[in-house]
Amino acid sequence: MKLKTRWTYTALLTAAVALTVSLLGKTPVKAQSEDDEDGTSRIERGFEAAPVKLNLHGKNRALVGLGSYIVNVQAECNGCHSAGPTTQYTSNPYLRSPFFVPPAKVNTATYLGGGRDFGPQIAAPGYPHIISRNLTPDKTGLPEGGRSFSEFLKIFRTGVDLDHIHPNCAPGALPGCMPPPFNGDLLQIMPWPAYKNMTERDIRAIYEYLSAIPCVPGPADPNSILHNDCPVGDPDDK
């Protein structure tokens, strides 16, 4: 009985040692997924999804790629921040058959340049139309016409309209302002009630990506909310 017990113990010990050596000899392999811990997969997909030439000079490449993934794949910001389906693509993918043949191609001339008319909040003559803004950088290189990141973050967190395009109506005011119960100090179409819960890193990534895309000048009228003073010449792409 003692011999059998000793043999069993020895066999188990030998198996345990062999298993330990086997495990220690293997190199840990990181599991690949669509959402790696460091965001690598999303960064790569973001660069693949970017429809325009990017200026990476002085930019955080990883944040630009992640921002592109959020802007172009998750949030599809160009759907609102272009002039609508008729100009968003070079040919409307919703009208083609079979689906996406040829592949959908974004119209780079209007990409994130704003101009989509969502109509008035109240369907009556004289009430202001809600027009999506130009998100592209201006001659300063900052997106949304020169917004700092602190301003950009404030917009995402609170929904505040820093342009004050649609002031609230004073008592007895004529149409043309934002009437109750709407608050003209807040953006009325942008889904900031959901976006405000994004991590600051994701918001920073969006900002970094928008800083890397080409400027869309918008209308020539400098008083237009879509007008952008673009830099002279093409920025370096490094």
C-alpha positions as CSV (number, residue, x, y, z in Angstrom):
1,M,0.0,0.0,0.0
2,K,2.8,2.4,0.9
3,L,4.5,1.6,-2.5
4,K,1.4,2.3,-4.4
5,T,0.8,5.6,-2.6
6,R,4.4,6.7,-3.1
7,W,4.1,5.9,-6.9
8,T,0.9,7.8,-7.2
9,Y,2.4,10.9,-5.5
10,T,5.5,10.7,-7.6
11,A,3.4,10.4,-10.8
12,L,1.3,13.4,-9.9
13,L,4.3,15.5,-8.9
14,T,6.0,14.7,-12.2
15,A,2.9,15.6,-14.2
16,A,2.6,18.9,-12.3
17,V,6.3,19.8,-12.9
18,A,6.0,19.0,-16.6
19,L,2.8,21.1,-16.9
20,T,4.6,24.1,-15.2
21,V,7.6,23.8,-17.4
22,S,5.4,23.7,-20.5
23,L,3.5,26.8,-19.5
24,L,6.6,28.7,-18.6
25,G,8.1,27.9,-21.9
26,K,5.3,29.4,-23.9
27,T,5.2,33.0,-24.9
28,P,1.9,34.7,-23.8
29,V,-0.2,35.5,-26.9
30,K,-2.4,38.6,-26.7
31,A,-5.9,37.8,-27.8
32,Q,-6.8,39.7,-30.9
33,S,-10.3,41.2,-31.1
34,E,-12.2,44.0,-32.7
35,D,-11.8,46.0,-29.5
36,D,-8.3,45.5,-28.1
37,E,-7.5,47.0,-24.8
38,D,-5.2,49.6,-26.4
39,G,-7.6,50.3,-29.2
40,T,-5.1,49.2,-31.9
41,S,-7.7,47.6,-34.1
42,R,-10.0,50.6,-34.0
43,I,-7.1,52.9,-34.8
44,E,-6.2,50.8,-37.9
45,R,-9.8,50.7,-39.0
46,G,-10.1,54.4,-38.5
47,F,-7.3,55.1,-40.9
48,E,-8.9,52.8,-43.4
49,A,-12.2,54.6,-43.1
50,A,-10.8,58.1,-43.4
51,P,-12.1,59.4,-46.8
52,V,-9.7,62.3,-47.1
53,K,-6.0,63.0,-47.0
54,L,-4.9,63.6,-43.4
55,N,-2.3,66.1,-42.2
56,L,-0.5,64.2,-39.4
57,H,2.2,66.8,-38.8
58,G,2.4,67.5,-35.1
59,K,-0.6,65.2,-34.4
60,N,-1.0,62.2,-32.2
61,R,-1.3,59.4,-34.8
62,A,-3.1,57.0,-32.5
63,L,-5.7,59.6,-31.5
64,V,-6.2,60.6,-35.1
65,G,-6.9,57.0,-36.1
66,L,-9.2,56.5,-33.1
67,G,-11.0,59.7,-33.9
68,S,-11.5,58.7,-37.4
69,Y,-13.1,55.4,-36.3
70,I,-15.5,57.3,-34.0
71,V,-16.3,60.0,-36.6
72,N,-16.6,57.8,-39.7
73,V,-17.7,54.4,-38.4
74,Q,-19.5,54.8,-35.1
75,A,-21.1,58.2,-35.1
76,E,-21.1,58.8,-38.9
77,C,-20.8,62.5,-38.3
78,N,-20.7,63.4,-42.0
79,G,-24.4,62.3,-42.3
80,C,-25.4,65.4,-40.4
81,H,-22.4,67.6,-41.1
82,S,-22.6,67.6,-44.9
83,A,-25.4,69.2,-46.9
84,G,-27.3,65.9,-46.9
85,P,-27.5,62.7,-48.9
86,T,-27.4,64.5,-52.3
87,T,-23.9,65.9,-51.6
88,Q,-22.6,63.5,-48.9
89,Y,-21.6,60.9,-51.5
90,T,-20.4,61.2,-55.1
91,S,-23.4,59.0,-55.9
92,N,-26.2,58.3,-53.5
93,P,-25.7,54.7,-52.1
94,Y,-29.3,54.5,-51.0
95,L,-30.5,54.7,-54.6
96,R,-28.2,52.1,-56.2
97,S,-28.9,48.4,-57.0
98,P,-27.3,46.1,-56.2
99,F,-26.3,47.6,-52.9
100,F,-23.0,49.5,-52.8
101,V,-21.9,48.6,-56.4
102,P,-19.8,50.5,-57.0
103,P,-18.7,51.1,-53.4
104,A,-20.0,54.2,-51.7
105,K,-17.5,57.1,-52.0
106,V,-17.7,60.2,-49.8
107,N,-17.7,63.6,-51.5
108,T,-14.5,65.1,-50.2
109,A,-15.5,68.6,-51.4
110,T,-18.3,68.7,-48.8
111,Y,-16.9,66.3,-46.1
112,L,-17.8,67.6,-42.7
113,G,-18.3,71.1,-44.1
114,G,-21.9,71.4,-42.7
115,G,-24.9,72.9,-44.4
116,R,-27.6,70.3,-43.7
117,D,-30.9,72.0,-43.2
118,F,-33.0,70.3,-40.5
119,G,-35.8,72.8,-40.8
120,P,-37.3,74.9,-38.0
121,Q,-38.2,73.4,-34.6
122,I,-41.7,74.9,-35.1
123,A,-43.1,74.5,-38.6
124,A,-44.3,78.0,-39.1
125,P,-43.0,80.9,-41.3
126,G,-40.3,83.0,-39.7
127,Y,-38.9,80.5,-37.2
128,P,-35.2,79.7,-37.5
129,H,-33.9,76.7,-39.4
130,I,-31.3,74.5,-37.7
131,I,-28.3,74.2,-40.0
132,S,-25.4,71.8,-39.2
133,R,-22.0,73.5,-38.6
134,N,-18.8,73.3,-40.5
135,L,-16.5,71.0,-38.4
136,T,-13.3,71.4,-40.5
137,P,-10.3,73.4,-39.3
138,D,-9.8,77.0,-40.3
139,K,-6.5,78.8,-41.0
140,T,-5.5,78.4,-37.4
141,G,-5.5,74.6,-37.8
142,L,-8.2,74.2,-35.1
143,P,-11.4,72.4,-36.0
144,E,-14.9,73.7,-36.1
145,G,-13.7,77.1,-37.3
146,G,-11.0,77.6,-34.7
147,R,-12.4,76.1,-31.5
148,S,-10.0,75.2,-28.7
149,F,-10.2,71.7,-27.2
150,S,-11.6,73.2,-23.9
151,E,-14.4,74.8,-25.9
152,F,-14.9,71.6,-27.9
153,L,-15.1,69.5,-24.7
154,K,-17.6,72.0,-23.2
155,I,-19.9,71.6,-26.3
156,F,-19.8,67.8,-25.9
157,R,-20.4,67.9,-22.1
158,T,-23.1,70.6,-22.0
159,G,-24.5,71.0,-25.5
160,V,-23.9,74.8,-25.3
161,D,-24.1,76.7,-28.6
162,L,-21.1,78.9,-28.3
163,D,-22.0,80.7,-31.6
164,H,-25.4,81.9,-30.2
165,I,-26.9,81.4,-33.6
166,H,-30.5,81.1,-32.3
167,P,-31.1,83.5,-29.4
168,N,-34.0,82.9,-27.1
169,C,-37.1,85.0,-27.9
170,A,-37.7,88.0,-25.6
171,P,-41.3,88.6,-24.5
172,G,-43.3,89.7,-27.5
173,A,-40.5,89.2,-30.0
174,L,-41.3,88.3,-33.6
175,P,-40.3,84.9,-35.1
176,G,-36.7,84.6,-36.0
177,C,-35.5,83.6,-32.5
178,M,-35.9,80.4,-30.5
179,P,-39.3,80.3,-28.8
180,P,-40.2,78.4,-25.6
181,P,-40.0,75.6,-24.7
182,F,-36.8,75.4,-26.7
183,N,-33.6,76.7,-25.3
184,G,-31.6,78.6,-27.9
185,D,-28.5,78.5,-25.8
186,L,-28.3,74.7,-26.5
187,L,-27.7,72.8,-29.7
188,Q,-31.0,71.4,-30.8
189,I,-30.0,68.6,-33.2
190,M,-26.6,67.3,-32.1
191,P,-27.1,64.3,-29.8
192,W,-25.0,65.8,-27.0
193,P,-27.2,64.2,-24.3
194,A,-25.7,60.9,-25.3
195,Y,-22.2,62.2,-26.4
196,K,-21.7,63.9,-23.0
197,N,-21.0,60.5,-21.5
198,M,-18.1,59.8,-23.8
199,T,-14.7,59.5,-22.2
200,E,-12.5,62.6,-22.5
201,R,-10.0,60.5,-24.4
202,D,-12.6,59.7,-27.1
203,I,-13.6,63.4,-27.3
204,R,-9.9,64.3,-27.6
205,A,-9.5,61.7,-30.4
206,I,-12.4,63.3,-32.3
207,Y,-10.9,66.7,-31.9
208,E,-7.5,65.4,-33.0
209,Y,-9.0,63.8,-36.1
210,L,-11.0,66.9,-37.1
211,S,-7.7,68.9,-36.8
212,A,-6.1,66.6,-39.3
213,I,-8.8,66.8,-42.1
214,P,-8.7,69.3,-44.9
215,C,-10.5,72.7,-44.6
216,V,-13.8,73.1,-46.4
217,P,-14.3,76.8,-47.0
218,G,-18.1,76.8,-47.2
219,P,-19.9,79.8,-48.6
220,A,-18.0,82.9,-49.6
221,D,-20.1,85.1,-47.4
222,P,-18.0,85.7,-44.2
223,N,-21.1,86.2,-42.2
224,S,-22.4,82.6,-42.9
225,I,-22.1,80.2,-40.1
226,L,-20.6,77.7,-42.6
227,H,-17.8,80.1,-43.8
228,N,-14.3,79.0,-43.0
229,D,-11.1,80.9,-43.7
230,C,-8.9,78.2,-45.1
231,P,-5.1,78.3,-45.0
232,V,-3.3,79.2,-48.2
233,G,-1.7,76.1,-49.9
234,D,-1.8,72.5,-48.9
235,P,-0.6,71.5,-45.5
236,D,2.3,69.0,-45.2
237,D,1.2,65.4,-44.8
238,K,3.8,63.9,-42.5
